[in-house]
């Protein structure tokens, strides 16, 4: 089966990107952070003045806005596990969640928390198996 090439509406890896720089994300783990803001997306090269975008399973650089006092203001890495904007799966179904959420990870790729609250997209679980072991629900 050949891989479909999408236009501008289909983001990286053939999925619709629903998270851009400046998006607030809910943190779905118990690392101590509650709300983070995306400040960068590594590896994205885009047109001048176009906001870089990411989708489910992508790595993003975030800063902590709400949470424990020692974490607020820190710059961390996170993986997007849910997005509100509907995205298309390879079997043709469209999937969306009720919030945008991420999991904070260490620089070596291990999650900082010990559990993931709420559902996690299968696309993120396939790309990040260490995070998938902590998830209770994989959709």
Secondary structure, 3 states (H helix, E strand, C coil): CCCCCCCCCCCHHHCCCCEECCCEEEECECCCEEEEEEEECCCCCCCCCCCCEECCCCEEEEEEEEECCCCCCCEEEEEEEECCCCEECCCCCEECCCCCEEEEECCCCCECCCCEEEEECHHHHHHCHHHHCCEEEEC
